[in-house]
């Protein structure tokens, strides 16, 4: 019997991303974003403590993770970045590059 949590064996799960950044209380965090195949494409989901954030269906897995990041940013999370860690069951050994998501307050030009 495998020691993997049942969540890792969920039907439709296609990729797992690592996301890290700062929460609204200015504490660092590191969580897994699960990307599942949906009828409308792909959707990502992350759980932080009791807080669950789901993105909307997107055409690519990268866009699905971006959707989750945008929702987290709207809730006050900052300095977010992600990288692909698992494609299917294949572990990528942290070889993928990080993708940064600009904070909402700093992403607009200053007058």
mmCIF file of the C-alpha atoms, coordinates in Angstrom:
data_MODEL
# 
_entry.id   MODEL 
# 
loop_
_atom_site.group_PDB 
_atom_site.id 
_atom_site.type_symbol 
_atom_site.label_atom_id 
_atom_site.label_alt_id 
_atom_site.label_comp_id 
_atom_site.label_asym_id 
_atom_site.label_entity_id 
_atom_site.label_seq_id 
_atom_site.pdbx_PDB_ins_code 
_atom_site.Cartn_x 
_atom_site.Cartn_y 
_atom_site.Cartn_z 
_atom_site.occupancy 
_atom_site.B_iso_or_equiv 
_atom_site.pdbx_formal_charge 
_atom_site.auth_seq_id 
_atom_site.auth_comp_id 
_atom_site.auth_asym_id 
_atom_site.auth_atom_id 
_atom_site.pdbx_PDB_model_num 
ATOM 1   C CA . UNK A 1 1   ? 0.000   0.000  0.000   1.00 0.00 ? 1   UNK A CA 1 
ATOM 2   C CA . UNK A 1 2   ? 1.318   3.407  -0.950  1.00 0.00 ? 2   UNK A CA 1 
ATOM 3   C CA . UNK A 1 3   ? 1.914   6.051  1.702   1.00 0.00 ? 3   UNK A CA 1 
ATOM 4   C CA . UNK A 1 4   ? 0.706   8.821  -0.609  1.00 0.00 ? 4   UNK A CA 1 
ATOM 5   C CA . UNK A 1 5   ? -2.369  10.730 0.529   1.00 0.00 ? 5   UNK A CA 1 
ATOM 6   C CA . UNK A 1 6   ? -5.534  9.910  -1.398  1.00 0.00 ? 6   UNK A CA 1 
ATOM 7   C CA . UNK A 1 7   ? -5.548  13.476 -2.790  1.00 0.00 ? 7   UNK A CA 1 
ATOM 8   C CA . UNK A 1 8   ? -2.499  12.582 -4.917  1.00 0.00 ? 8   UNK A CA 1 
ATOM 9   C CA . UNK A 1 9   ? -4.428  9.710  -6.515  1.00 0.00 ? 9   UNK A CA 1 
ATOM 10  C CA . UNK A 1 10  ? -7.556  11.716 -7.361  1.00 0.00 ? 10  UNK A CA 1 
ATOM 11  C CA . UNK A 1 11  ? -8.984  11.056 -10.853 1.00 0.00 ? 11  UNK A CA 1 
ATOM 12  C CA . UNK A 1 12  ? -8.405  14.010 -13.153 1.00 0.00 ? 12  UNK A CA 1 
ATOM 13  C CA . UNK A 1 13  ? -5.320  15.241 -11.298 1.00 0.00 ? 13  UNK A CA 1 
ATOM 14  C CA . UNK A 1 14  ? -2.780  16.084 -13.996 1.00 0.00 ? 14  UNK A CA 1 
ATOM 15  C CA . UNK A 1 15  ? -0.149  18.317 -12.367 1.00 0.00 ? 15  UNK A CA 1 
ATOM 16  C CA . UNK A 1 16  ? 1.000   19.563 -8.985  1.00 0.00 ? 16  UNK A CA 1 
ATOM 17  C CA . UNK A 1 17  ? 2.679   22.911 -8.519  1.00 0.00 ? 17  UNK A CA 1 
ATOM 18  C CA . UNK A 1 18  ? 4.537   24.300 -5.540  1.00 0.00 ? 18  UNK A CA 1 
ATOM 19  C CA . UNK A 1 19  ? 3.387   27.798 -4.579  1.00 0.00 ? 19  UNK A CA 1 
ATOM 20  C CA . UNK A 1 20  ? 5.048   29.968 -2.013  1.00 0.00 ? 20  UNK A CA 1 
ATOM 21  C CA . UNK A 1 21  ? 4.832   33.542 -0.810  1.00 0.00 ? 21  UNK A CA 1 
ATOM 22  C CA . UNK A 1 22  ? 3.581   35.591 2.115   1.00 0.00 ? 22  UNK A CA 1 
ATOM 23  C CA . UNK A 1 23  ? 0.102   35.326 3.643   1.00 0.00 ? 23  UNK A CA 1 
ATOM 24  C CA . UNK A 1 24  ? -1.943  38.405 4.678   1.00 0.00 ? 24  UNK A CA 1 
ATOM 25  C CA . UNK A 1 25  ? -0.386  38.189 8.180   1.00 0.00 ? 25  UNK A CA 1 
ATOM 26  C CA . UNK A 1 26  ? 3.070   38.482 6.565   1.00 0.00 ? 26  UNK A CA 1 
ATOM 27  C CA . UNK A 1 27  ? 3.993   34.857 7.321   1.00 0.00 ? 27  UNK A CA 1 
ATOM 28  C CA . UNK A 1 28  ? 5.730   32.807 4.663   1.00 0.00 ? 28  UNK A CA 1 
ATOM 29  C CA . UNK A 1 29  ? 3.895   29.790 3.271   1.00 0.00 ? 29  UNK A CA 1 
ATOM 30  C CA . UNK A 1 30  ? 4.515   26.923 0.892   1.00 0.00 ? 30  UNK A CA 1 
ATOM 31  C CA . UNK A 1 31  ? 1.620   24.826 -0.432  1.00 0.00 ? 31  UNK A CA 1 
ATOM 32  C CA . UNK A 1 32  ? 0.753   22.484 -3.283  1.00 0.00 ? 32  UNK A CA 1 
ATOM 33  C CA . UNK A 1 33  ? -1.594  23.643 -6.031  1.00 0.00 ? 33  UNK A CA 1 
ATOM 34  C CA . UNK A 1 34  ? -3.445  20.661 -7.475  1.00 0.00 ? 34  UNK A CA 1 
ATOM 35  C CA . UNK A 1 35  ? -4.438  21.053 -11.138 1.00 0.00 ? 35  UNK A CA 1 
ATOM 36  C CA . UNK A 1 36  ? -7.306  18.870 -12.314 1.00 0.00 ? 36  UNK A CA 1 
ATOM 37  C CA . UNK A 1 37  ? -8.789  18.259 -15.738 1.00 0.00 ? 37  UNK A CA 1 
ATOM 38  C CA . UNK A 1 38  ? -12.321 19.686 -15.879 1.00 0.00 ? 38  UNK A CA 1 
ATOM 39  C CA . UNK A 1 39  ? -14.987 19.745 -18.592 1.00 0.00 ? 39  UNK A CA 1 
ATOM 40  C CA . UNK A 1 40  ? -13.986 23.355 -19.421 1.00 0.00 ? 40  UNK A CA 1 
ATOM 41  C CA . UNK A 1 41  ? -10.210 22.764 -19.356 1.00 0.00 ? 41  UNK A CA 1 
ATOM 42  C CA . UNK A 1 42  ? -8.093  22.805 -16.197 1.00 0.00 ? 42  UNK A CA 1 
ATOM 43  C CA . UNK A 1 43  ? -8.686  24.220 -12.720 1.00 0.00 ? 43  UNK A CA 1 
ATOM 44  C CA . UNK A 1 44  ? -6.311  24.677 -9.808  1.00 0.00 ? 44  UNK A CA 1 
ATOM 45  C CA . UNK A 1 45  ? -7.002  24.391 -6.100  1.00 0.00 ? 45  UNK A CA 1 
ATOM 46  C CA . UNK A 1 46  ? -4.932  25.185 -3.010  1.00 0.00 ? 46  UNK A CA 1 
ATOM 47  C CA . UNK A 1 47  ? -5.693  24.853 0.697   1.00 0.00 ? 47  UNK A CA 1 
ATOM 48  C CA . UNK A 1 48  ? -4.055  27.191 3.198   1.00 0.00 ? 48  UNK A CA 1 
ATOM 49  C CA . UNK A 1 49  ? -4.996  26.302 6.764   1.00 0.00 ? 49  UNK A CA 1 
ATOM 50  C CA . UNK A 1 50  ? -8.846  26.192 6.582   1.00 0.00 ? 50  UNK A CA 1 
ATOM 51  C CA . UNK A 1 51  ? -8.928  28.509 3.548   1.00 0.00 ? 51  UNK A CA 1 
ATOM 52  C CA . UNK A 1 52  ? -9.587  26.822 0.170   1.00 0.00 ? 52  UNK A CA 1 
ATOM 53  C CA . UNK A 1 53  ? -9.016  28.757 -3.045  1.00 0.00 ? 53  UNK A CA 1 
ATOM 54  C CA . UNK A 1 54  ? -10.117 27.431 -6.414  1.00 0.00 ? 54  UNK A CA 1 
ATOM 55  C CA . UNK A 1 55  ? -9.378  29.040 -9.742  1.00 0.00 ? 55  UNK A CA 1 
ATOM 56  C CA . UNK A 1 56  ? -11.762 29.109 -12.668 1.00 0.00 ? 56  UNK A CA 1 
ATOM 57  C CA . UNK A 1 57  ? -11.410 26.673 -15.574 1.00 0.00 ? 57  UNK A CA 1 
ATOM 58  C CA . UNK A 1 58  ? -8.660  27.641 -18.006 1.00 0.00 ? 58  UNK A CA 1 
ATOM 59  C CA . UNK A 1 59  ? -7.346  26.275 -21.296 1.00 0.00 ? 59  UNK A CA 1 
ATOM 60  C CA . UNK A 1 60  ? -3.861  25.420 -19.936 1.00 0.00 ? 60  UNK A CA 1 
ATOM 61  C CA . UNK A 1 61  ? -2.478  24.156 -16.648 1.00 0.00 ? 61  UNK A CA 1 
ATOM 62  C CA . UNK A 1 62  ? -0.249  27.230 -16.327 1.00 0.00 ? 62  UNK A CA 1 
ATOM 63  C CA . UNK A 1 63  ? -3.275  29.517 -16.690 1.00 0.00 ? 63  UNK A CA 1 
ATOM 64  C CA . UNK A 1 64  ? -5.100  27.445 -14.058 1.00 0.00 ? 64  UNK A CA 1 
ATOM 65  C CA . UNK A 1 65  ? -2.287  28.074 -11.559 1.00 0.00 ? 65  UNK A CA 1 
ATOM 66  C CA . UNK A 1 66  ? -2.242  31.771 -12.502 1.00 0.00 ? 66  UNK A CA 1 
ATOM 67  C CA . UNK A 1 67  ? -5.979  31.905 -11.748 1.00 0.00 ? 67  UNK A CA 1 
ATOM 68  C CA . UNK A 1 68  ? -5.340  30.540 -8.237  1.00 0.00 ? 68  UNK A CA 1 
ATOM 69  C CA . UNK A 1 69  ? -2.496  33.046 -7.734  1.00 0.00 ? 69  UNK A CA 1 
ATOM 70  C CA . UNK A 1 70  ? -4.717  35.947 -8.818  1.00 0.00 ? 70  UNK A CA 1 
ATOM 71  C CA . UNK A 1 71  ? -7.358  34.941 -6.286  1.00 0.00 ? 71  UNK A CA 1 
ATOM 72  C CA . UNK A 1 72  ? -4.757  34.654 -3.524  1.00 0.00 ? 72  UNK A CA 1 
ATOM 73  C CA . UNK A 1 73  ? -3.393  38.098 -4.441  1.00 0.00 ? 73  UNK A CA 1 
ATOM 74  C CA . UNK A 1 74  ? -6.919  39.521 -4.205  1.00 0.00 ? 74  UNK A CA 1 
ATOM 75  C CA . UNK A 1 75  ? -7.158  38.118 -0.663  1.00 0.00 ? 75  UNK A CA 1 
ATOM 76  C CA . UNK A 1 76  ? -3.960  39.918 0.356   1.00 0.00 ? 76  UNK A CA 1 
ATOM 77  C CA . UNK A 1 77  ? -1.289  37.290 -0.258  1.00 0.00 ? 77  UNK A CA 1 
ATOM 78  C CA . UNK A 1 78  ? 1.967   38.728 -1.638  1.00 0.00 ? 78  UNK A CA 1 
ATOM 79  C CA . UNK A 1 79  ? 5.260   37.730 -3.259  1.00 0.00 ? 79  UNK A CA 1 
ATOM 80  C CA . UNK A 1 80  ? 3.694   34.657 -4.861  1.00 0.00 ? 80  UNK A CA 1 
ATOM 81  C CA . UNK A 1 81  ? 5.611   32.328 -7.102  1.00 0.00 ? 81  UNK A CA 1 
ATOM 82  C CA . UNK A 1 82  ? 5.045   28.796 -8.358  1.00 0.00 ? 82  UNK A CA 1 
ATOM 83  C CA . UNK A 1 83  ? 6.775   25.990 -10.192 1.00 0.00 ? 83  UNK A CA 1 
ATOM 84  C CA . UNK A 1 84  ? 5.701   22.672 -11.624 1.00 0.00 ? 84  UNK A CA 1 
ATOM 85  C CA . UNK A 1 85  ? 6.792   19.776 -9.389  1.00 0.00 ? 85  UNK A CA 1 
ATOM 86  C CA . UNK A 1 86  ? 4.784   16.787 -10.698 1.00 0.00 ? 86  UNK A CA 1 
ATOM 87  C CA . UNK A 1 87  ? 3.484   16.088 -14.186 1.00 0.00 ? 87  UNK A CA 1 
ATOM 88  C CA . UNK A 1 88  ? 1.184   13.143 -13.694 1.00 0.00 ? 88  UNK A CA 1 
ATOM 89  C CA . UNK A 1 89  ? 3.145   10.833 -11.399 1.00 0.00 ? 89  UNK A CA 1 
ATOM 90  C CA . UNK A 1 90  ? 6.547   11.986 -12.689 1.00 0.00 ? 90  UNK A CA 1 
ATOM 91  C CA . UNK A 1 91  ? 8.508   14.075 -10.182 1.00 0.00 ? 91  UNK A CA 1 
ATOM 92  C CA . UNK A 1 92  ? 10.480  16.796 -11.930 1.00 0.00 ? 92  UNK A CA 1 
ATOM 93  C CA . UNK A 1 93  ? 13.097  17.069 -9.166  1.00 0.00 ? 93  UNK A CA 1 
ATOM 94  C CA . UNK A 1 94  ? 12.625  20.825 -8.807  1.00 0.00 ? 94  UNK A CA 1 
ATOM 95  C CA . UNK A 1 95  ? 14.145  21.411 -12.256 1.00 0.00 ? 95  UNK A CA 1 
ATOM 96  C CA . UNK A 1 96  ? 11.385  23.717 -13.458 1.00 0.00 ? 96  UNK A CA 1 
ATOM 97  C CA . UNK A 1 97  ? 11.819  27.474 -13.207 1.00 0.00 ? 97  UNK A CA 1 
ATOM 98  C CA . UNK A 1 98  ? 9.802   29.646 -10.844 1.00 0.00 ? 98  UNK A CA 1 
ATOM 99  C CA . UNK A 1 99  ? 6.986   31.830 -12.178 1.00 0.00 ? 99  UNK A CA 1 
ATOM 100 C CA . UNK A 1 100 ? 6.447   35.073 -10.234 1.00 0.00 ? 100 UNK A CA 1 
ATOM 101 C CA . UNK A 1 101 ? 3.041   36.722 -9.817  1.00 0.00 ? 101 UNK A CA 1 
ATOM 102 C CA . UNK A 1 102 ? 3.333   40.489 -9.229  1.00 0.00 ? 102 UNK A CA 1 
ATOM 103 C CA . UNK A 1 103 ? 1.628   41.875 -6.140  1.00 0.00 ? 103 UNK A CA 1 
ATOM 104 C CA . UNK A 1 104 ? -1.538  43.813 -6.919  1.00 0.00 ? 104 UNK A CA 1 
ATOM 105 C CA . UNK A 1 105 ? -0.311  46.977 -5.191  1.00 0.00 ? 105 UNK A CA 1 
ATOM 106 C CA . UNK A 1 106 ? 2.967   47.042 -7.127  1.00 0.00 ? 106 UNK A CA 1 
ATOM 107 C CA . UNK A 1 107 ? 1.681   45.896 -10.497 1.00 0.00 ? 107 UNK A CA 1 
ATOM 108 C CA . UNK A 1 108 ? 0.142   49.266 -11.394 1.00 0.00 ? 108 UNK A CA 1 
ATOM 109 C CA . UNK A 1 109 ? 2.274   52.185 -12.587 1.00 0.00 ? 109 UNK A CA 1 
ATOM 110 C CA . UNK A 1 110 ? 2.676   55.035 -10.117 1.00 0.00 ? 110 UNK A CA 1 
ATOM 111 C CA . UNK A 1 111 ? 1.610   58.535 -11.219 1.00 0.00 ? 111 UNK A CA 1 
# 
